[in-house]
Amino acid sequence: VYETVSSVQEMEAFYAQYREAYGLDIAAFTLQMETYTEEYYQSAALLWVFFGESSGSVGHTLEKVEKTADGELLVVMQRELPEIGTMDLAQWASFVTIPASAADLPVRLEFVDINV
């Protein structure tokens, strides 16, 4: 699941909608929100990517973001899979800076598994 944020108003609406569900009501997040000004959104947008894992031990690294020939925004995340994981479930909400011109593109999210 993903959502694109391309203005201060959209960021405020995003925060209001997801702050409890994703635990965004923390000082670090609200301070970070202040860095995304209208000036920022003139050239960039934020792509929020939501996903879950069967173990909180699984790590993630952004591998690439690119516009495809089909007009999609391809986001590739590495899933760093440990040999032994924990038995807890994890929900992730990650954000990626994208060009403002890509804010309206359909998104294709792919995961590449890496054993660590």
N, C-alpha and C positions, 0 to 999 in steps of 0.2 A: 504494500500500500504506500502511496506517496502523495504529497501535496506540495504545490509550489507557492511560495510567498514572494510577492513582488512589490510590496509597499509597506509602509509603516502601519497603515490601517489593517492590512492583511495579517501582519505579524501580531498585532494586538488581538485580532479575531482568532488566530491560530492559538495564541497563548490562552485565551479565555476558554476555548473549546477543549484543549488537550492538557492543561496544566495539572489537573488532578489525575487523569488517567496515566500520564507519563511522568509524574513527579517533577514537573517543571517549576514548581513553586519554591525554588531555592535561590539564594542570593546570587550565585554564580551565573545562573541562567538569566535572571532579570538584568544583571549588569551587562551581560553579553548582548541582550536585546537592544540596549541603548546604543551599541556601536552600529546598528543597522538603521541608518538615517535615510531620509528621502534622497540625499546625495548618493548614498551607497546604491540605492535601488535604481538610479538612473542608468547604471552600467551593469548591474548584477542583480541576481535573484537568488533565493535560497530554495533548494529542493530538499524537503524533509522526507526521509525514507524510514518507514516503520516495518520492523520485522521481528520475528521471534525465533528463539533457539531452544533446543531441548536441554541445553546445559549452559550455565553462566560462564563456563570455562572457555567457550568458543570466542575467539577474538575476531576482529574485523579490520580490514584496511581497504581504503578506496584505491582501486587499481587504475581506473580510467573513466572519463566522462567524454563522450564524443557524439556529434551529430552523425547519424547514419545516412546512407544514400536514400533510404526509404523515408527520411524526414522525421525519424525518431531521435530522442535523446537516449543514448545507451549509457547506462551506469553499471560498471562492473566492480563488485566488491569481492575481496578475498575473504574466505572463511578459514580462519586458522584453527584447525581441529587438533586438540591435544590427544595424546595416546590414551590418557585417562581423564574423563570429565567428571563434573559434579552432577548430582541428580536434581538440580533445581532448574526451573524454567526461567528464561530471561527474555524480556521484551526490550527492544532497542528502538530508539528514535535518534537517527543521525541526520545531520544536515550537510549539504554540499553546496558550495558556491558555484553558480552557473551563470553564463552570460544572460543579460536581460532579454536578448533576442531569442533565447531558447525557452523562456518561461511558459510559452503556450504549446510547446511540442509534447506529443505523447511520449511517455517514459517507458523504457524497457529495462528492467532491473535483472541483472544476472549475477550469480554467485559462482566463484571458482574455489573449490575446496583445496586446501593446502594442509598436509599432515605435518604437525610440528612436534 
